[in-house]
Amino acid sequence: MGLGDIRYEHVIAATEEFRRLGREEFLRTYGFGRARSYQLVLDGRRYDSKAIAGVAHGYATGDFLSAADFSGGAATVARCLRELGFVVETGAPSDNRAALLARLRQLKVSRGPGNPAPSRHQPLSLLWAMARAADDRPRLTPWPTFRDEVGPLLVEFGLPNAKATPQYPFWHLQGSELWEVRGIPAELAKRAPSVGLFNEHHPQAGCTAETADLLCDPVTRLEAIATICETYLGDIDRQALFSRIGLSGYTTAGGLLTAWVEETGGADTDEYGRSVGPAPRRDETRSVIVRDEALARKVKELEEGRCQVCDTALRYLNRPYSEAAHIRGLGSPHHGPDELQNLLCLCANCHVLFDGLEIYVDTEGLVRGTRGDRAPRPLRRAPGHPIDEAHAAYHRDLCNLNAQ
């Protein structure tokens, strides 16, 4: 459904109802979740942009849209609101984000006798919680689930010879002011409860509502993950950790599938075990992101089909061939916008390198290799092709997170 019927006064009416009901009641009433990336800013207040647009549509036409009725993002909601004269910003307020990152750097982690390295129990538990946030799972988790999922992580990625004691981060993370525990009677909460008390009272724990709200923003979440890894987990194989903990989406810039070997089950083979006959097939059902093909054509036209990194102009079937690459990936966990400012025109090789975090664009517009084995060269940019530095910074942060 389109948003073309919305006018300025309809948006104002929606924001007034937002203030009157309060954020949680407003979102619950109209069937929306909290904004991931785009927030309407008006008179110093921040509003969930997609929810405001859906309710404004109701004021305009009588048809109040829910979250499932239309898509959000830069090309729809943000564009509509900006064209009406409103300010739409991405990300969480910088002061709240800075406070979150500061608390992550100052976790009250223990140090074992004879081992100066900080315990990894709290950092690993927070990464596990961030993976849940990236996957839209509930922020509060029952003790048995925490124990069964986090305990093995502490064994696999904790310090050598450290005991796996998930009950400690489950309780003591409250000292970070980023975490809460519910379900333990007040009279029993004066000291750290035993495992027996956890088993008896079935408490739940997880990030506070404020922390979870900040982590809904993909930019803040990436910075939080990077802060934990750099501060406490510097010598751990990031790809192995992310794959195990549920953060494998952070090992690529988006859209690059993990290599896999196709099974040949059902195929005929000859006496030497070689497949003969047509390749086997299998049915699949997939959910794919619908991209704006007009934007892809636009960036290719602006750059005349030449790769902005290596200047290659490929041809295929006697026609120019190039690929539109998103700087900040679409979909989970990056949730980048499908807009011209988030697109590069690349050849197939450079697209794979860019998505695989092998190359990046630095703050001076030079393309560099993350392994230091490439001579820097300027990113070629055609007039009329804007690039949002925030998206390039996000990609650089991903590269830094995976570089070891």
NORNOR-V768485 format. One record per helix or strand. SS is the DSSP state (h for helix, s for strand). FROM is the first residue (numbers start at 1). LEN is the number of residues. If there is no record, write none. Layout:
BEGIN
ss: (SS SS)
from: (FROM FROM)
len: (LEN LEN)
END
This chain:
BEGIN
ss: (h h s s h h h s h h s h h s h h s h h h h s s h s s s h s h s s s h)
from: (8 23 38 45 49 67 74 87 94 121 140 143 166 179 186 195 204 209 218 238 248 268 275 293 314 319 323 340 343 348 359 366 377 389)
len: (14 8 5 4 13 3 10 4 12 14 3 15 11 4 3 7 4 7 15 8 4 2 2 10 3 3 4 3 4 8 3 4 2 14)
END
